[in-house]
Amino acid sequence: MRLPNAESRHANSVTFRPATVSRRAFVRAGVSLAASGALRPFGAYANDLRFATNPFTLGVASGYPEPNAIVLWTRLAPEPLVPGGGMPSAPAAVDWEVASDERFAKIVHSGTAYATPDWAHSVHVEATGLEPARDYWYRFTSGGARSAVGRTRTASAAGAPLARFRLAVANCRHYEHGYYAAYRAMAASELDLVVHVGDYIYEQRGITHVRSHDAPECFTLDDYRHRYSLYKLDPDLRAAHAAFPWMFCSDDHEVSNDYAADHPIDGEPPEIFLPRRAAAYQAYYEHLPLPRRMLPRGPWQFTYTQRNFGDLVSLYMLDGRQYRSYQACGSSSLVKPCDELYEPQRTMLGPEQEKWLEGTLGASRARWNVLGQQTLMAHFNQSDEHDVRYWADGWNGYPAARARLIDFLAERRISNPIVLSGDIHAFLVNDLNRRADDPASPIVAAELVATSISSPARPQRDFDRWQLANPNVRLARSDYRGYLAIEANAERLHADLVAVDDVAREDSATHVLAAFDVENGKAGAAR
């Protein structure tokens, strides 16, 4: 619940005595954020600030592993659902430590970051000088309080032999529609990485189902900050963040349902929508372990990137929202194909990202090339009649862009391309054919689609009907929430579809609904 009159409550959270800190001292110590607007001529060192309650209510997280570096995150918020988080309107010093053991007997790296009110007192530390392919533990200290301990793992050096790589794929966790038992199961497993492919929050107004946002739709920076805080108060989500490093793609609900570039579905002009997008992008950065290069500049945020994991996996995280063409045929939902849909210049990724992806994929020497992205890529006719209907917000609404990507994968003989997708709130396992609507054409790649963590789906009977009309779809199950657990080795990539028994129960068990393998050198997935 959002609490009023935040300023009157600061005294209950912290005792604050300002100390003079010069701009040069901030820079020399390593400011947590690079924006010059975040720097102030005053601040509070850890020994000048005393918290009466835990300021690390939103937990800790790590992300974007490299062989010698990792991003570490936390946010000071003793009262996370109050505007300002219950913090003074001044910078605060946060000490951080990285150790090679869980008991912190051997600290290998440490420093001080400065959490500023401009960025919700969030901290993004880029810890360097680490060793490849090993576990580390980290923690934060500020104002006499200490955070929970997080575990993370660095990537194997590019090209180094790697026997196996384990990752989970998650997306779409509408807070109101269920609990996060999937994250509890995930946190208890053995993983190297979590890949999140969109809808970390839902911006929509509060309507009680299993639990409630208890707030209106998000439009302002305070709105989005409140929503992220609410989601991150969930203990199972915090546990999954503390257990493994994560990488992210944002989709639509981090900003506004089905938005495309500077165009929301309600038709607001860009000059009205872009300030909202700027607020959403800022809150997204403030609450996730994103590297400094992903710091938003107003309504723009550069998030697509790539990581190598030894000689085994190259992972590409794509942005399918910020640069896309507007949806065709007058709708972002199911449409009957029109001429506009097939215009060759239409793009999902934008020309620059397309060029980057082709160049990076073309240089890959990894056994498995994995694309993490937001929406269903495979051909999927969702007609209720005997004609054709496509979901205009996914790749079926951008067939020329999809054809360019699939043609590139085929013509350049990219090694074992795998597409990881979300958005549709169902498990799907698909063949990506050279000609999307021709299941007899060669299979170029496999697509593994994670169902939602908690968001509801269309009835299973709809997916049963659609699967019959789409021979390239090997499985389609909308009747379970959950995630994908994937393990790759030199010979195969194995995917377990992990389903939650009852999303309305916090303590729900999970089970493996189905399992598929992709063999090295053979496109397509098989049970």
N, C-alpha and C positions, 0 to 999 in steps of 0.2 A: 504494500500500500504506500502511496506517495504521501509523505508527511509535510505539513506546511511549516512556514516560519523557520527555515533552516538556520538563519544567523543566530537566533536565540538559543540554539542547541549546541553550538560549538564548544561552549565551556564544559559540557558534559563529556566531550570526547577527548580533548587535548588541552594541555597547558602550553602556551606558545610564548616564547621570548625571542624577539627578532635579534639576529646578529648580522653585522655588515659583511657581505660577500661581494667582491668586485666582479664585473663582467669577465675580466681576464681570468679570474679564479674559477668561474663557472666553466669556461671553455677548457682551461687546463685540466680540470678534474674530470671532464667528460660529461657534458650535459646530456640528460636522457633524451632530449629531443633537439633536432638540429635547427628548428625554425628560430630565426632571430627574435620573433615576437614572443617566444617563450622565455627569454632571458630577462631577468629583473635585477635591479641594483641592490636587492636585499634578499635574505633567505634565512633558513633555519638549519643548522647542523643537527645531526642525530642527537648529540648530547645537549642540545638546546630545547629539544622537543620531547614532551612526555605524554604518552597516550594512556588514558584511563581505561580504554577498551581496545580490543583488537583492531588495528587498522588494516589488516590483511584479509578482510572478510571475503574478498573475491578470489582468493587463492593465488596460485603461481602458475606459470606456463612457460613452455619453451617452444621454439620453432625454427624452421628453415635451416636444418643442419648442413654444415659443410665439413670437410675433413679436419679443419683446425679451428672451427668457430661454431657458435650457436647463439640464437637470440633468446634472452631471458626476459620475462615480463612479470610485473605485478602492478597493483594500483593501491594507493593509500586511500581507504574509504571506510573509516570507522562507523559511519552511518550511510551505507551505500544507497539507500532509497531516498535520501534527502538531496536536493540540489546542492552541488558542491561536495557531496560525500561526507559531510561533517568535518571538513578540513578548513583551516584558515586560508584566506586568500593571499597566500605567499608560498614561495618554494620551500620544499623540505628535503633534507638530505636523506638518502637511502643507501646504506652499505650493502654490498652484495658479495657473496663468496661462492666459489666453485671448488668442489673437492673430488678426489678420486675414490672416495669411500663414503658410505652412507653415514658414518659417525663423524665425518669431518676431521679425522685424525690427520689427513694430509690435504691441506688447502693448496690448490695449484694456481688459483687466480682470484683476485679480489679487487674491489675498488669502491668508489662512491659515485652515485648518480644523483641528479636533482630532479625531484618530481615537482612540476609546476602547475598552478591552477589553470593556466591556459589549456592544458591537455589533461585535465581531470586528475592531476597528480598521478598519472601513469608513468611507469618506468620501462624503458626498452634498452636493455644492456646487450651489446654485441660482444660477447666474451670470446676472445681470440687466444692463440697460443696453445690450443688443445691438441690432443693426439687423435688420429683417425680411428674410426670404428671401435669406440669404447664408450662405456657408460660413465656419466658424471652425475654428481648431485649438487644442488644449488639451493641457496636460501637468501633472504633479505632481512635486514634489521633497520628499524627506524624508531626514534623516540622511545627507546627502551623495550620495544616490542619486536618479536621475531616471527617471521612467516613460517608456514609449513615448509617442509623440505620437498623439493621436486627432483625427479630423476629425468635425465635426458640422455641422448646418445648422439655422437657425431657420425657423420657419413664416412664410409670407406673412401679412400683416395681414388680418384677417377682412374679407371684402368686396372686397379689392384684386384687380384683374385678375390671373389666373394662367393661363398658356398650357397647362401640363402639370404633372402630379404623378406621381411614380414610387415605387412601394412594392413590397416583397417580403413574402410571408406564409409563416411557418414555424411548425412545431410538432413535438412528439413525437420527441425525439432520444435514444432509449435508448442509452446509452454502450456497452453490451455487444454490441449487435447491429450495429454498423457504425461507420465513420468519417464525418467531417463534410465530405466533398467538396462537398456542397451549399453549405456556408458559404464554402468557398474560392471557388466560382463566384460566389456572391452578393457577396463582398467585392471581386471584380474588376469588378463591373458598376456602372452609374450609377443610384443610387437617392437618394430624398429621405428615406426612412423604411423601417424594418423593423417589421412587425407580428407579434408572437409570440402565438399563440392557445392556448398551453397545453403542459403537460408539459415544462417546462424541464429538470427532472431526473426520474429514476425512483427512487422510494424503496425499491424491492424489493431483496431480498438478492442477493448476488453469485453469478452462474452464468456461467462463461466461455463466450463464443460467439466473436466476433471479438476482443474484449478484455473485461476483467472489472472490475466494481466492487471486487472483493476486499474485501468488507465485508458485514456482515449488513444486514438491513432497518433503515431509519431510524426511530428513535423519539425520540431525545433531540436537544437542540440541537447537541451535538458531532457526532452522526451526520449531521444535515442539513448542517452546515457542511462536514464532510469530503466529502460527496457533491457539493455545489456546487463546492468547490475542485477535485475530480477532473475534473468536466466543464469547468470554466473553464481548466484547464491545456491543453486542446486548442488547438493554435495556430490552426486554421481558425475556431473559434468566437471566439477573441480577435480575430482579424483582422476578422471581420464586425462585432463590437462597436466596434472602433476606427474603422471606416470610415463608419458612419452612426448617427444617433439611432434608438432603438428605443422601442416602446410594447408593453405586455404585458397579456395576460389569463392568470391562473393557472387550471389545470384540477385534476384529481384527484391526479396522481402527485407534484405538489409537496408533497402531504401524505400521502394514502393512497388506494389504488385505489378509485374509484367512491364516495368519501364524499359524503354529502349533508348540508349544514348541520352539525349536531353529531352526525351519525350515520354511523359507518363500516360497511362491509358485513359485518364480522365480529361486529356486534352489541354492541360495547363500549358501556357506558353513557357518557353525555356527560361525567360527572365524571372519567372515565379518558381519554377521547378528546380533550377540549378542551386539556389541557396539551400533548399531542402536537401538536395543531393550532397552539397558540401557538408552540412551538419551530419548527415548519415555517414559519409566517408570518414569524417573526423572521429566520430564515436566508434566506428569500426576499428580504426587504428588504435584508439585509446585502450581498447579492451582485448586486443589480440597480440601475440608475440610476433609482430611483423618487423622486418628489418627497416633501418632508417631510410633506405631508398624508396620505401613504400609510404613515406610520410605524405599525406595528401596536401595538395596545393589548391585550396578552395574546392571546387567541384571536380577536380581531376586527381586521379590516383593511379600510379603506375604499378600494377600488381602482377602482371604475367611474368613468369620466371621459370627456371629449370635447375634441377639438381641431379648430380650423378651419384650413384651408390655402387662404387667399385666398377668391375667390368660387367655387372649383372643387370642393373636397372638404370635407365635414364628417365626421370620424371619431369613432365612439362605441365605447369599449372597455368591455365588459360583464363582470359577475361572475355566472357561472351556477353557482356552487358554494355560496357562503356563505349564501345566503338561500333556497335551493330547498326544496320539499317533498321528503319521502323518496320514493324510487322506489316505484312501484305494483306490485301483483300479486306481491309477495313476492320480487322479484329485481331486480338491477341489470343483468342481461343480457337475452337474448331471452325475451320473454314472450308468451303468448297474451292478448289484451286482456281485462281484467276490468272490472267496474263502477267500481272505484276509479280506474282510469286516466282516466276521463272526468269525474271530479268537478270542478265548475266553479271551486272555490276553489284548486285545485292551481296552484302557481307555480314557475317556473324562476328568475325574477329577484327575487322578493319584491315586496310592494306598493310600498315606497318607491322601489326602483329602477325599477319599471315606470312610476310616476308621473313620476320624473325623466326617463326616456327619452322619454316622450310629450311632456313640456313642452319638452325640448330639441330633439327632432325637429320639433315643431310650430313652433318659432321659426326653423328653419333656412332660409337663403336660398341655400344651396350648390347647385350643379348636381348633384353626386353625394353621396348620403348613405350612408355605409359603416359597417356594424355589424361590429366585430371581436368574435368570441365563440367559445366553446369547441367545441360539439358540433353534429352534423348537425341542420339545421333542417327540411329538406324531408321530405315523406312518403316513407317507405322501408320497404316490406314486405320483411322478410328471412326469409320462410317457406321451409322446405325441402319443404313439402308443398303442398296446394292451399288451405290456410287462411291466416291472417294471423299474423305474428310481428313484434313491434316490439322495438327495443333500448331498454329501459326507462330507461337512463341519459341518453339524448339527448332532443331535443325531441319525438320520437315517443312518449316516455313522459310528456309533459306537453302533450297536445293542446289543452286549454283555454287554457293560457298562450300557446301558439303562435297560436291563433285570435285571441286578444285583440291580439297584436302585428300580425299580418297584417291584421286588420280595421282597425286604426288606420292603418297605412300606406296602405290603400286608401281609407278614408273621408276622410282628411286630404289625400290626393293628394300624399304626400311625393315630392319630386323624385328620381327614379332611385335607389330603394333597392337596395343591394347588401349581401349578407351574406357575410362571410368566416368560414370554419369550419375545424375540424381534427378531431382525436380518432380518426377511423376508419381512419387509416393508408392512405388511398387518395385519388387524385384523383377528385373528382366535380364535375360541373357540372349544376346542378338548376334547375328552375322552382319557384318558390314560388307555388302556386295559392291563390286566395281560399278555396276549400274544399280543404283539404290532400289529401284522398283522392279528389278528383275532378279528373283532369287536363283535363277539358273546361271547368272553371270558369276565370275570368280569371286570367292570370298577373300577380302583383303585384310580384314582385322576382326577381332572379337570385341564386343561391347558388353561390359558388366555394369549393370545399373543397380545401385543401392536403393532399397526402400527407405522410407523416412524413419527417423528416430521416434517420432511421435505424431506427425501430422497425418490427418485422415486421407483416405483415398476413395476413388470411385469403386463401386462394388466389384467383387471378383467375377460376377457373371458378365460384366462388360469386358473385362480382360480376356475371359474365356472366348468370347465372340471375336474379339479383335485378333487374338492369337491365331484362330482358324483362318482369318483373312490375310495373315502375314507369315508365310512359311519361313522367313528369315528369323522369326522370334522363336527361340527354343524353350523359353520358360517365361511366364508372365503371372506373377502372384502379387495381388494387391491386398490380400487378407491378413498380412502380418507387417508389423513394424520391426525395425532392426538395422543391421549393417552388414557389410561385406568384410570377411577376413581372408586375406590373400597371402599366399606364400609362393615365392618364386625361387627356383633353382635353375641350374643350367639346362635341364631337360624338360621342365614343365612349369606352368604357372597354375596353381591350384586355388580355387575360390570356394569358400564356404559361405552360404547364405544364412546368416545367423538371425533367427527370428525370436522376438519377444512373445512369450505366451500370452500375457495380458498387460497391455500398455497402461491400463487404469490402476495397476498395482505397483507401488514403489519397489516391492520385494519380488517382482515377477522373475521367474526363471526364464532361461533362453534355451533354444535348441537349434541344431543345424537342420534347416528346412530342405536344403538340396546342396549338392556340390558339383562343380564343373572343373574340368581341366582343359588347358590350352597347351598343346605339345609344341616344343621348340621346332620351328620351321614349318608348322602346319597351322594355317589361319583357321579361326573358328574354334568354338568351345564345345566340349562333349562331356556327358556324364560319365 
